[in-house]
Amino acid sequence: MNLPLLPALLLVGSFASLAAAQESADPVWTELGGTRAFPSVQEQGGQVVEEWYSPTLRASLSVFGRVSFPSDTPVTSDGLWYSDFFSEGYGFSVEGDLLSFATPHWGAGGYLSIGWDRFKGQTLNFSNGDFVKPDDMDLTTVIVGGKIVQRVSPFVIWEGRMGLGLVHYSRVDWSGFDSNGIPPGPFSNEELFRPINRGVFEIGGRVGVGSRQVQADFGFGFRYMGGAARGKDVSNVVDPDVLYTFMLELGLTIRL
């Protein structure tokens, strides 16, 4: 009687163990298999990638004040230079840019700069007692170009830029005393340079210190421009060559 019951009890026990194992496998697989944890981790990782590594466009607006130094290039055929006629110039510019940041640290894009500079005329004295004094020379520039930006720390960036554009020379009169003039003697308000538009090339760099939204900038640059144009009241002794200037800048940038 006991022998036939033993296989039956073993069979019932096996089915019970198999059912218990199946019930316990589902929770274990659910937790380890990632139906809860792994999708959650993947979703968070996707947000990080989108925030930091997808290209991001950022615009900024800057205002700069600067001092510029004119070149030792000829204005007259007898060897007088721009730096003889004009001392350092002071000016400002407003600059906007639109940059694409492919990573959190590197950005590249384009910029537009509109500026104005005034170079102060200075008196030239000659050994025979003659002298001349030009009026101030105003330059208005519109430049478009490209720039790159690198954020080297949370509070410091540097940028490099290069651009092309137009420069407008204002009319410049001069006055003085000319013993060889016709007639000899003093003269005033004669046209030395006539107004003209020329091409301009610029290259420069800046270092900015501040937050991602607002920063103070220190910069330097070089501009190479077509020369001024001889005025109607002077002889062909006045024959201006190209003008180039070296610039030092201080500014404020707001990034949007």
GUMI-103272 format. One record per residue (C-alpha): residue in three letters; residue number from 1; x, y, z. Coordinates in steps of 0.05 Angstrom, whole numbers, plus 5000, padded with zeros to 4 digits. Each point is the difference from the previous one (the first is absolute). Layout:
ALA|NUM|X|Y|Z;
...
//
This chain:
MET|1|5000|5000|5000;
ASN|2|5057|5050|5017;
LEU|3|5041|4985|4937;
PRO|4|4947|5025|4949;
LEU|5|4992|5065|5040;
LEU|6|5073|5019|4997;
PRO|7|5005|5015|4925;
ALA|8|4936|5039|5004;
LEU|9|5026|5043|5057;
LEU|10|5066|5012|4964;
LEU|11|4962|5021|4937;
VAL|12|4956|5049|5038;
GLY|13|5062|5029|5036;
SER|14|5036|5011|4933;
PHE|15|4942|5039|4971;
ALA|16|4996|5043|5063;
SER|17|5075|5016|4997;
LEU|18|4996|5017|4926;
ALA|19|4942|5047|5011;
ALA|20|5035|5035|5058;
ALA|21|5063|5009|4958;
GLN|22|4960|5030|4943;
GLU|23|4966|5050|5047;
SER|24|5067|5022|5030;
ALA|25|5034|5008|4932;
ASP|26|4954|5055|4976;
PRO|27|5019|5052|5054;
VAL|28|5073|4983|4995;
TRP|29|5000|5008|4924;
THR|30|4959|5064|5006;
GLU|31|5051|5032|5045;
LEU|32|5064|4975|4967;
GLY|33|4976|5001|4929;
GLY|34|4991|5076|5000;
THR|35|4926|5009|4985;
ARG|36|5002|5052|5056;
ALA|37|5072|5017|5014;
PHE|38|5032|4997|4931;
PRO|39|4949|5044|4962;
SER|40|5005|5050|5057;
VAL|41|5076|5003|4993;
GLN|42|4996|5005|4924;
GLU|43|4950|5057|5004;
GLN|44|5046|5040|5046;
GLY|45|5060|4987|4956;
GLY|46|4962|5025|4939;
GLN|47|4985|5066|5035;
VAL|48|5074|5010|5017;
VAL|49|5022|4987|4929;
GLU|50|4948|5048|4972;
GLU|51|5018|5055|5049;
TRP|52|5076|4998|4993;
TYR|53|5018|4971|4933;
SER|54|4946|5018|4950;
PRO|55|5017|5064|4960;
THR|56|4972|5062|5036;
LEU|57|4993|5069|4969;
ARG|58|5016|5059|5045;
ALA|59|4998|5074|4983;
SER|60|5037|5056|5034;
LEU|61|5004|5076|4998;
SER|62|5064|5037|5018;
VAL|63|5022|5072|5008;
PHE|64|5074|5018|4995;
GLY|65|5041|5062|5011;
ARG|66|5069|5002|4969;
VAL|67|5064|5038|4986;
SER|68|5032|4992|4931;
PHE|69|5069|5019|4977;
PRO|70|5010|5022|4927;
SER|71|5054|4970|4956;
ASP|72|5067|5027|4975;
THR|73|4977|4997|4928;
PRO|74|5007|5059|4951;
VAL|75|4951|5057|4992;
THR|76|5046|5044|4957;
SER|77|5053|4983|4948;
ASP|78|5054|5034|5043;
GLY|79|4992|4951|5057;
LEU|80|4948|5026|5049;
TRP|81|4959|4945|5032;
TYR|82|4930|4992|5029;
SER|83|5033|4998|5068;
ASP|84|5030|5069|4986;
PHE|85|4933|5030|4983;
PHE|86|4957|4964|5053;
SER|87|5010|4975|5071;
GLU|88|4965|4940|5030;
GLY|89|4926|4993|4987;
TYR|90|4943|4986|5048;
GLY|91|4936|4965|4981;
PHE|92|4947|4948|5014;
SER|93|4962|4944|4966;
VAL|94|4937|4960|5009;
GLU|95|5007|4927|4982;
GLY|96|4950|4943|4994;
ASP|97|5015|4927|4988;
LEU|98|4963|4934|4991;
LEU|99|5041|4939|5020;
SER|100|4987|4925|4997;
PHE|101|5028|4961|5060;
ALA|102|5013|4928|4977;
THR|103|5027|4985|5070;
PRO|104|4995|5039|5066;
HIS|105|5070|5029|4988;
TRP|106|5005|5016|4926;
GLY|107|4957|5046|4957;
ALA|108|5006|5030|4930;
GLY|109|4958|5047|4958;
GLY|110|4994|5069|4970;
TYR|111|5001|5071|5024;
LEU|112|4981|5070|4978;
SER|113|5037|5061|5027;
ILE|114|4983|5074|4991;
GLY|115|5051|5050|5026;
TRP|116|5026|5071|5000;
ASP|117|5069|5028|5015;
ARG|118|5030|5070|5003;
PHE|119|5074|5013|4989;
LYS|120|5023|5067|5027;
GLY|121|5037|5045|4952;
GLN|122|5067|5026|5024;
THR|123|5044|5058|4978;
LEU|124|5060|4988|4955;
ASN|125|5056|5052|5005;
PHE|126|5053|5007|4947;
SER|127|5071|5028|5004;
ASN|128|4985|5061|4956;
GLY|129|4944|5023|5047;
ASP|130|4942|4970|4961;
PHE|131|4948|4958|5036;
VAL|132|4936|4963|4985;
LYS|133|4944|4976|5045;
PRO|134|4948|4950|4974;
ASP|135|4931|4993|5031;
ASP|136|4980|4936|5034;
MET|137|4988|4939|4955;
ASP|138|4937|4958|5012;
LEU|139|4994|4928|4977;
THR|140|4934|4962|4998;
THR|141|5004|4924|4990;
VAL|142|4951|4944|4985;
ILE|143|5033|4931|5005;
VAL|144|4972|4929|4993;
GLY|145|5040|4937|5013;
GLY|146|5009|4936|5039;
LYS|147|5024|4984|5070;
ILE|148|5015|4941|5045;
VAL|149|4991|4998|5076;
GLN|150|5029|4953|5052;
ARG|151|4978|4997|5073;
VAL|152|5064|4982|5037;
SER|153|4968|5002|5069;
PRO|154|4932|5016|5030;
PHE|155|5018|5074|5002;
VAL|156|5050|5011|4943;
ILE|157|4993|4996|4925;
TRP|158|5043|5021|4941;
GLU|159|4979|5015|4929;
GLY|160|5033|5012|4933;
ARG|161|4967|5038|4942;
MET|162|5013|5019|4928;
GLY|163|4957|5044|4955;
LEU|164|4993|5044|4939;
GLY|165|4960|5063|4989;
LEU|166|4998|5073|4981;
VAL|167|5031|5062|5032;
HIS|168|4976|5070|4987;
TYR|169|5052|5056|5004;
SER|170|4972|5068|5019;
ARG|171|5022|5064|4966;
VAL|172|5062|5029|5033;
ASP|173|5020|5073|4993;
TRP|174|5065|5031|5021;
SER|175|5029|5069|5015;
GLY|176|5070|5028|5008;
PHE|177|5054|5044|4970;
ASP|178|5033|4986|4933;
SER|179|5058|5045|4979;
ASN|180|5000|4967|4931;
GLY|181|4926|5006|4989;
ILE|182|4964|5041|4946;
PRO|183|4996|5050|5030;
PRO|184|5049|4986|5057;
GLY|185|4971|5006|5069;
PRO|186|4948|4969|5045;
PHE|187|4943|4957|4976;
SER|188|4940|4969|5035;
ASN|189|4945|4949|4989;
GLU|190|5028|4971|4937;
GLU|191|4980|4928|4982;
LEU|192|5057|4951|5017;
PHE|193|4958|4935|4993;
ARG|194|4934|4993|4964;
PRO|195|4946|4953|5026;
ILE|196|5006|4929|4972;
ASN|197|4982|4928|5015;
ARG|198|5054|4946|5001;
GLY|199|5006|4927|5017;
VAL|200|5023|4977|5069;
PHE|201|5027|4934|5027;
GLU|202|5004|4985|5074;
ILE|203|5028|4945|5043;
GLY|204|5001|4997|5076;
GLY|205|4989|4964|5065;
ARG|206|4968|5011|5068;
VAL|207|4999|4970|5069;
GLY|208|4935|5003|5039;
VAL|209|4990|4992|5075;
GLY|210|4931|4989|5031;
SER|211|4940|4954|5000;
ARG|212|4968|4966|4941;
GLN|213|4952|5059|4994;
VAL|214|5042|5062|5014;
GLN|215|5075|5010|4992;
ALA|216|5053|5055|4997;
ASP|217|5047|4998|4940;
PHE|218|5071|5021|4985;
GLY|219|5021|4996|4928;
PHE|220|5051|5019|4947;
GLY|221|4996|5003|4925;
PHE|222|5029|5022|4934;
ARG|223|4964|5036|4943;
TYR|224|5026|5009|4929;
MET|225|4963|5052|4958;
GLY|226|5003|5032|4932;
GLY|227|5032|5069|5004;
ALA|228|4968|5068|5007;
ALA|229|4987|5040|4936;
ARG|230|5036|5065|4981;
GLY|231|4957|5062|5007;
LYS|232|4986|5052|4947;
ASP|233|5042|5055|5032;
VAL|234|5067|4964|5002;
SER|235|5052|4980|4949;
ASN|236|5020|4930|4980;
VAL|237|5054|5003|5053;
VAL|238|4944|4974|5045;
ASP|239|4991|4928|4978;
PRO|240|4973|4958|5059;
ASP|241|5020|4927|5004;
VAL|242|4963|4944|5037;
LEU|243|4985|5012|5073;
TYR|244|5004|4946|5054;
THR|245|4986|5007|5074;
PHE|246|5016|4960|5062;
MET|247|4943|4999|5051;
LEU|248|4991|4988|5074;
GLU|249|4928|4989|5025;
LEU|250|4959|4997|5063;
GLY|251|4928|4977|4998;
LEU|252|4938|4967|5028;
THR|253|4965|4940|4971;
ILE|254|4930|4974|5014;
ARG|255|4984|4930|4975;
LEU|256|4928|4981|4989;
//
